[in-house]
Amino acid sequence: MNIGKVSRQSGVPPKTIRYYEEIGLIRPNRSENGYRAFTENHVHKLAFLGRARALGFTIEDCRTLLSLYEDENRESMQVKSVAEEHLRQIEEKIEKLQSMRATLSELIERCAGDHRPDCPILADLSPDSQPSTE
């Protein structure tokens, strides 16, 4: 199967498939003329990777998860550990985003948004308003 067909079946763009090959996540067969030759197993792995990436797993997490997926002797606690660490990172990002949202909302609320030049948003963004870290 060629890269176009495997792309359509897996939902992963050809450029991404080439990248996954370049970094060793997938290894398609090569025909005598050098063309990539994919199998149904490649389609399955690519769909797996596409889903993992859609959930925000890093490439290295995907490498680990794919390795665990292919290992019939794996322990589910290994998979759970990877997922729990990813969830912890997501929760940390959410906390940071909520803090950013609160700060920005406060600044917007304090800004009159009129014809005067003074603006609490610009004042807050200014390096002069930031506390010294020395």
DRENTISE-562637 format. One record per residue: residue in three letters; x, y, z of N, C-alpha, C, O in turn. Coordinates in steps of 0.05 Angstrom, whole numbers. Example, Ala and Ser with C-alpha at 12.3 -4.5 7.8 and 13.67 -1.06 7.14 Angstrom:
2
+--------+--------+--------+--------+--------+--------+--------+--------+--------+--------+--------+--------+--------+
| residu |     nX |     nY |     nZ |    caX |    caY |    caZ |     cX |     cY |     cZ |     oX |     oY |     oZ |
+--------+--------+--------+--------+--------+--------+--------+--------+--------+--------+--------+--------+--------+
|    ALA |    264 |   -114 |    156 |    246 |    -90 |    156 |    264 |    -66 |    156 |    285 |    -66 |    169 |
|    SER |    257 |    -45 |    142 |    273 |    -21 |    143 |    258 |      1 |    157 |    268 |     23 |    161 |
+--------+--------+--------+--------+--------+--------+--------+--------+--------+--------+--------+--------+--------+
// end
This chain:
134
+--------+--------+--------+--------+--------+--------+--------+--------+--------+--------+--------+--------+--------+
| residu |     nX |     nY |     nZ |    caX |    caY |    caZ |     cX |     cY |     cZ |     oX |     oY |     oZ |
+--------+--------+--------+--------+--------+--------+--------+--------+--------+--------+--------+--------+--------+
|    MET |     17 |    -23 |      0 |      0 |      0 |      0 |     18 |     25 |      0 |     39 |     25 |     14 |
|    ASN |     11 |     45 |    -15 |     28 |     69 |    -17 |     21 |     89 |      5 |      2 |     85 |     20 |
|    ILE |     37 |    110 |      7 |     34 |    129 |     29 |      7 |    144 |     28 |     -4 |    151 |     49 |
|    GLY |     -3 |    150 |      5 |    -29 |    163 |      2 |    -52 |    146 |     14 |    -69 |    156 |     28 |
|    LYS |    -51 |    121 |      7 |    -72 |    103 |     16 |    -70 |     99 |     47 |    -91 |     99 |     61 |
|    VAL |    -46 |     95 |     57 |    -43 |     91 |     86 |    -50 |    116 |    101 |    -61 |    115 |    123 |
|    SER |    -45 |    139 |     89 |    -53 |    165 |    101 |    -83 |    167 |    103 |    -94 |    174 |    124 |
|    ARG |    -97 |    160 |     81 |   -127 |    161 |     82 |   -138 |    142 |    102 |   -157 |    148 |    117 |
|    GLN |   -127 |    118 |    103 |   -138 |     97 |    121 |   -132 |    103 |    151 |   -147 |     96 |    168 |
|    SER |   -108 |    114 |    156 |   -100 |    119 |    184 |   -109 |    147 |    194 |   -111 |    151 |    218 |
|    GLY |   -113 |    165 |    175 |   -120 |    193 |    184 |    -95 |    209 |    190 |    -98 |    231 |    201 |
|    VAL |    -72 |    199 |    184 |    -47 |    213 |    189 |    -36 |    225 |    163 |    -33 |    210 |    144 |
|    PRO |    -30 |    250 |    162 |    -20 |    263 |    137 |      6 |    250 |    128 |     22 |    241 |    144 |
|    PRO |     10 |    249 |    101 |     35 |    238 |     90 |     61 |    250 |    102 |     80 |    236 |    107 |
|    LYS |     60 |    276 |    106 |     84 |    290 |    117 |     90 |    279 |    145 |    114 |    275 |    151 |
|    THR |     70 |    274 |    161 |     74 |    263 |    188 |     84 |    235 |    186 |    101 |    226 |    202 |
|    ILE |     73 |    219 |    167 |     82 |    192 |    164 |    112 |    191 |    157 |    127 |    175 |    168 |
|    ARG |    120 |    209 |    139 |    149 |    210 |    132 |    165 |    218 |    156 |    187 |    207 |    161 |
|    TYR |    155 |    236 |    172 |    169 |    244 |    197 |    171 |    220 |    216 |    193 |    215 |    227 |
|    TYR |    149 |    206 |    220 |    150 |    183 |    238 |    170 |    162 |    228 |    183 |    149 |    244 |
|    GLU |    172 |    159 |    202 |    192 |    141 |    191 |    220 |    151 |    197 |    238 |    136 |    205 |
|    GLU |    224 |    177 |    193 |    251 |    190 |    197 |    260 |    186 |    226 |    284 |    181 |    230 |
|    ILE |    242 |    188 |    245 |    250 |    185 |    273 |    248 |    157 |    284 |    253 |    151 |    307 |
|    GLY |    240 |    138 |    266 |    240 |    110 |    273 |    215 |    100 |    288 |    215 |     78 |    299 |
|    LEU |    193 |    115 |    287 |    169 |    106 |    300 |    156 |     84 |    283 |    144 |     65 |    294 |
|    ILE |    158 |     86 |    257 |    148 |     65 |    239 |    170 |     58 |    220 |    187 |     75 |    214 |
|    ARG |    169 |     35 |    210 |    189 |     26 |    190 |    176 |     11 |    167 |    173 |    -13 |    167 |
|    PRO |    167 |     27 |    147 |    155 |     14 |    124 |    175 |     -2 |    108 |    199 |      3 |    109 |
|    ASN |    165 |    -22 |     95 |    182 |    -37 |     77 |    189 |    -20 |     53 |    175 |      0 |     47 |
|    ARG |    210 |    -26 |     39 |    218 |    -12 |     15 |    218 |    -31 |     -9 |    229 |    -53 |     -6 |
|    SER |    206 |    -23 |    -31 |    206 |    -40 |    -54 |    233 |    -38 |    -68 |    250 |    -21 |    -60 |
|    GLU |    238 |    -54 |    -88 |    264 |    -53 |   -102 |    269 |    -25 |   -114 |    293 |    -17 |   -116 |
|    ASN |    248 |    -11 |   -122 |    252 |     15 |   -134 |    253 |     37 |   -112 |    255 |     61 |   -119 |
|    GLY |    253 |     30 |    -86 |    256 |     49 |    -64 |    230 |     60 |    -53 |    231 |     76 |    -34 |
|    TYR |    207 |     53 |    -65 |    182 |     64 |    -55 |    174 |     51 |    -28 |    180 |     28 |    -23 |
|    ARG |    162 |     67 |    -12 |    152 |     56 |     13 |    129 |     37 |      8 |    112 |     42 |     -9 |
|    ALA |    128 |     15 |     22 |    107 |     -4 |     20 |     96 |    -10 |     48 |    109 |    -21 |     65 |
|    PHE |     71 |     -1 |     52 |     59 |     -3 |     79 |     40 |    -27 |     79 |     29 |    -36 |     59 |
|    THR |     36 |    -38 |    103 |     18 |    -60 |    108 |     -5 |    -51 |    126 |     -5 |    -28 |    135 |
|    GLU |    -24 |    -68 |    130 |    -46 |    -62 |    148 |    -36 |    -56 |    176 |    -47 |    -40 |    191 |
|    ASN |    -15 |    -70 |    184 |     -3 |    -66 |    210 |      7 |    -37 |    213 |      5 |    -25 |    234 |
|    HIS |     19 |    -26 |    191 |     28 |      2 |    191 |      4 |     20 |    195 |      6 |     40 |    209 |
|    VAL |    -18 |     14 |    181 |    -42 |     31 |    183 |    -51 |     31 |    212 |    -58 |     52 |    223 |
|    HIS |    -51 |      8 |    224 |    -60 |      5 |    252 |    -42 |     21 |    271 |    -52 |     36 |    288 |
|    LYS |    -16 |     19 |    267 |      3 |     33 |    284 |      1 |     64 |    280 |      2 |     79 |    300 |
|    LEU |     -3 |     72 |    255 |     -6 |    101 |    250 |    -32 |    112 |    262 |    -32 |    134 |    273 |
|    ALA |    -53 |     96 |    261 |    -78 |    105 |    274 |    -75 |    107 |    304 |    -84 |    126 |    317 |
|    PHE |    -60 |     88 |    315 |    -54 |     88 |    344 |    -38 |    113 |    351 |    -45 |    127 |    370 |
|    LEU |    -17 |    119 |    335 |     -1 |    143 |    340 |    -18 |    169 |    336 |    -14 |    188 |    352 |
|    GLY |    -35 |    169 |    316 |    -52 |    192 |    312 |    -70 |    198 |    336 |    -74 |    221 |    344 |
|    ARG |    -81 |    177 |    347 |    -99 |    179 |    370 |    -83 |    189 |    395 |    -92 |    206 |    410 |
|    ALA |    -59 |    177 |    398 |    -42 |    185 |    421 |    -34 |    214 |    419 |    -34 |    229 |    439 |
|    ARG |    -27 |    222 |    395 |    -19 |    251 |    391 |    -43 |    269 |    395 |    -40 |    291 |    406 |
|    ALA |    -67 |    260 |    387 |    -91 |    277 |    391 |    -96 |    280 |    421 |   -108 |    300 |    429 |
|    LEU |    -88 |    261 |    437 |    -91 |    264 |    466 |    -68 |    279 |    479 |    -67 |    283 |    503 |
|    GLY |    -49 |    288 |    462 |    -28 |    305 |    471 |     -3 |    291 |    481 |     15 |    304 |    492 |
|    PHE |     -1 |    265 |    477 |     23 |    251 |    484 |     47 |    261 |    467 |     44 |    266 |    444 |
|    THR |     70 |    263 |    480 |     94 |    272 |    465 |    103 |    249 |    447 |     94 |    226 |    449 |
|    ILE |    121 |    255 |    429 |    133 |    235 |    411 |    146 |    213 |    428 |    142 |    189 |    422 |
|    GLU |    160 |    221 |    449 |    174 |    201 |    465 |    153 |    184 |    480 |    157 |    159 |    483 |
|    ASP |    131 |    196 |    490 |    110 |    181 |    502 |     98 |    161 |    482 |     92 |    138 |    489 |
|    CYS |     94 |    171 |    458 |     83 |    153 |    436 |    102 |    130 |    431 |     93 |    107 |    427 |
|    ARG |    128 |    135 |    431 |    147 |    114 |    427 |    144 |     93 |    449 |    144 |     69 |    444 |
|    THR |    142 |    103 |    474 |    139 |     85 |    496 |    113 |     69 |    495 |    112 |     45 |    499 |
|    LEU |     91 |     83 |    489 |     65 |     70 |    487 |     64 |     50 |    465 |     53 |     28 |    468 |
|    LEU |     76 |     56 |    442 |     76 |     38 |    420 |     92 |     13 |    427 |     85 |    -10 |    420 |
|    SER |    115 |     17 |    440 |    131 |     -5 |    449 |    116 |    -23 |    469 |    117 |    -48 |    467 |
|    LEU |    102 |    -11 |    487 |     85 |    -26 |    506 |     63 |    -40 |    492 |     56 |    -63 |    498 |
|    TYR |     51 |    -27 |    472 |     29 |    -39 |    457 |     38 |    -64 |    443 |     23 |    -84 |    442 |
|    GLU |     62 |    -63 |    433 |     73 |    -86 |    418 |     84 |   -108 |    436 |     89 |   -130 |    427 |
|    ASP |     88 |   -102 |    461 |    100 |   -121 |    480 |     78 |   -137 |    494 |     63 |   -127 |    511 |
|    GLU |     76 |   -162 |    487 |     55 |   -179 |    498 |     60 |   -185 |    528 |     42 |   -194 |    542 |
|    ASN |     84 |   -180 |    537 |     91 |   -185 |    565 |     90 |   -160 |    582 |     98 |   -159 |    605 |
|    ARG |     79 |   -138 |    571 |     77 |   -113 |    586 |     59 |   -116 |    610 |     43 |   -135 |    612 |
|    GLU |     62 |    -98 |    629 |     44 |    -96 |    652 |     28 |    -71 |    649 |     39 |    -50 |    642 |
|    SER |      3 |    -73 |    654 |    -14 |    -49 |    650 |     -6 |    -26 |    667 |    -11 |     -3 |    660 |
|    MET |      8 |    -32 |    689 |     16 |    -10 |    707 |     37 |      8 |    692 |     40 |     32 |    698 |
|    GLN |     52 |     -4 |    673 |     71 |     12 |    658 |     57 |     32 |    640 |     65 |     55 |    638 |
|    VAL |     35 |     23 |    628 |     19 |     41 |    610 |      6 |     62 |    627 |      6 |     86 |    620 |
|    LYS |     -6 |     54 |    649 |    -19 |     72 |    667 |     -1 |     94 |    677 |     -9 |    117 |    680 |
|    SER |     24 |     86 |    683 |     44 |    105 |    693 |     49 |    127 |    672 |     50 |    151 |    679 |
|    VAL |     52 |    120 |    647 |     56 |    139 |    626 |     32 |    158 |    624 |     35 |    182 |    622 |
|    ALA |      8 |    147 |    625 |    -17 |    162 |    623 |    -20 |    181 |    647 |    -28 |    204 |    644 |
|    GLU |    -13 |    171 |    671 |    -16 |    187 |    695 |      3 |    211 |    694 |     -4 |    233 |    702 |
|    GLU |     28 |    207 |    685 |     47 |    229 |    683 |     37 |    249 |    663 |     40 |    273 |    667 |
|    HIS |     26 |    240 |    641 |     15 |    258 |    621 |     -8 |    275 |    632 |    -10 |    299 |    628 |
|    LEU |    -25 |    261 |    647 |    -48 |    275 |    660 |    -38 |    296 |    680 |    -49 |    318 |    681 |
|    ARG |    -17 |    289 |    695 |     -6 |    308 |    714 |      4 |    333 |    699 |      0 |    356 |    708 |
|    GLN |     18 |    329 |    676 |     28 |    352 |    661 |      4 |    369 |    650 |      6 |    393 |    649 |
|    ILE |    -17 |    355 |    641 |    -40 |    370 |    631 |    -52 |    387 |    653 |    -59 |    410 |    649 |
|    GLU |    -55 |    375 |    677 |    -67 |    390 |    699 |    -50 |    414 |    707 |    -60 |    435 |    714 |
|    GLU |    -23 |    410 |    705 |     -5 |    433 |    711 |     -9 |    455 |    690 |    -10 |    479 |    698 |
|    LYS |    -12 |    448 |    665 |    -17 |    468 |    644 |    -43 |    482 |    648 |    -45 |    506 |    644 |
|    ILE |    -64 |    467 |    656 |    -90 |    479 |    661 |    -88 |    499 |    684 |   -100 |    521 |    682 |
|    GLU |    -74 |    492 |    705 |    -70 |    511 |    728 |    -57 |    537 |    718 |    -65 |    559 |    725 |
|    LYS |    -36 |    534 |    702 |    -22 |    558 |    691 |    -41 |    574 |    673 |    -41 |    599 |    675 |
|    LEU |    -56 |    561 |    656 |    -75 |    575 |    639 |    -96 |    589 |    655 |   -104 |    611 |    648 |
|    GLN |   -106 |    577 |    676 |   -126 |    589 |    693 |   -115 |    614 |    707 |   -129 |    634 |    709 |
|    SER |    -90 |    613 |    715 |    -77 |    636 |    727 |    -74 |    658 |    707 |    -79 |    682 |    713 |
|    MET |    -65 |    651 |    683 |    -63 |    671 |    661 |    -90 |    684 |    655 |    -91 |    708 |    652 |
|    ARG |   -110 |    667 |    655 |   -137 |    677 |    649 |   -146 |    697 |    670 |   -157 |    718 |    664 |
|    ALA |   -141 |    690 |    696 |   -149 |    708 |    718 |   -134 |    734 |    716 |   -146 |    756 |    720 |
|    THR |   -108 |    733 |    711 |    -93 |    758 |    709 |   -102 |    775 |    686 |   -106 |    799 |    689 |
|    LEU |   -105 |    763 |    663 |   -114 |    778 |    640 |   -142 |    789 |    643 |   -147 |    812 |    635 |
|    SER |   -160 |    774 |    655 |   -187 |    784 |    661 |   -186 |    808 |    679 |   -201 |    828 |    675 |
|    GLU |   -169 |    807 |    699 |   -167 |    829 |    718 |   -156 |    854 |    704 |   -166 |    876 |    708 |
|    LEU |   -136 |    850 |    687 |   -125 |    873 |    672 |   -145 |    885 |    653 |   -147 |    910 |    651 |
|    ILE |   -160 |    869 |    640 |   -181 |    878 |    621 |   -202 |    894 |    637 |   -212 |    915 |    628 |
|    GLU |   -209 |    884 |    660 |   -229 |    897 |    677 |   -220 |    924 |    686 |   -235 |    943 |    688 |
|    ARG |   -194 |    926 |    692 |   -182 |    952 |    702 |   -178 |    972 |    680 |   -175 |    996 |    685 |
|    CYS |   -177 |    963 |    655 |   -172 |    981 |    633 |   -198 |    995 |    624 |   -219 |    982 |    619 |
|    ALA |   -198 |   1022 |    624 |   -222 |   1037 |    616 |   -229 |   1033 |    587 |   -253 |   1034 |    580 |
|    GLY |   -210 |   1028 |    571 |   -216 |   1024 |    542 |   -227 |   1049 |    529 |   -244 |   1047 |    511 |
|    ASP |   -218 |   1072 |    538 |   -228 |   1097 |    527 |   -206 |   1111 |    511 |   -188 |   1098 |    501 |
|    HIS |   -208 |   1137 |    508 |   -190 |   1152 |    491 |   -165 |   1162 |    506 |   -147 |   1174 |    494 |
|    ARG |   -164 |   1156 |    532 |   -140 |   1165 |    547 |   -117 |   1146 |    541 |   -121 |   1122 |    534 |
|    PRO |    -92 |   1155 |    544 |    -69 |   1138 |    537 |    -61 |   1118 |    559 |    -49 |   1098 |    553 |
|    ASP |    -69 |   1124 |    584 |    -60 |   1105 |    605 |    -76 |   1079 |    603 |   -100 |   1079 |    598 |
|    CYS |    -61 |   1057 |    607 |    -73 |   1031 |    603 |    -60 |   1011 |    623 |    -35 |   1006 |    621 |
|    PRO |    -75 |   1000 |    641 |    -63 |    981 |    660 |    -52 |    955 |    646 |    -34 |    943 |    657 |
|    ILE |    -62 |    949 |    623 |    -53 |    925 |    609 |    -24 |    930 |    600 |     -6 |    913 |    605 |
|    LEU |    -19 |    953 |    587 |      8 |    959 |    578 |     27 |    963 |    602 |     50 |    956 |    601 |
|    ALA |     16 |    976 |    623 |     33 |    980 |    647 |     42 |    954 |    659 |     65 |    951 |    667 |
|    ASP |     24 |    934 |    659 |     31 |    908 |    671 |     51 |    894 |    653 |     69 |    879 |    663 |
|    LEU |     49 |    896 |    627 |     67 |    883 |    609 |     95 |    896 |    608 |    114 |    883 |    601 |
|    SER |     97 |    921 |    617 |    122 |    935 |    617 |    142 |    922 |    636 |    134 |    915 |    658 |
|    PRO |    167 |    920 |    628 |    188 |    908 |    645 |    191 |    925 |    671 |    200 |    914 |    691 |
|    ASP |    185 |    951 |    670 |    187 |    967 |    694 |    168 |    960 |    716 |    173 |    965 |    739 |
|    SER |    146 |    947 |    708 |    126 |    940 |    728 |    131 |    912 |    741 |    118 |    905 |    760 |
|    GLN |    149 |    897 |    729 |    154 |    870 |    739 |    172 |    871 |    763 |    191 |    887 |    764 |
|    PRO |    167 |    854 |    783 |    184 |    853 |    807 |    212 |    844 |    799 |    215 |    826 |    783 |
|    SER |    232 |    855 |    812 |    260 |    847 |    807 |    265 |    819 |    818 |    255 |    812 |    839 |
|    THR |    280 |    803 |    803 |    286 |    776 |    811 |    315 |    774 |    822 |    326 |    752 |    825 |
|    GLU |    327 |    797 |    828 |    355 |    797 |    837 |    356 |    791 |    867 |    378 |    790 |    878 |
+--------+--------+--------+--------+--------+--------+--------+--------+--------+--------+--------+--------+--------+
// end
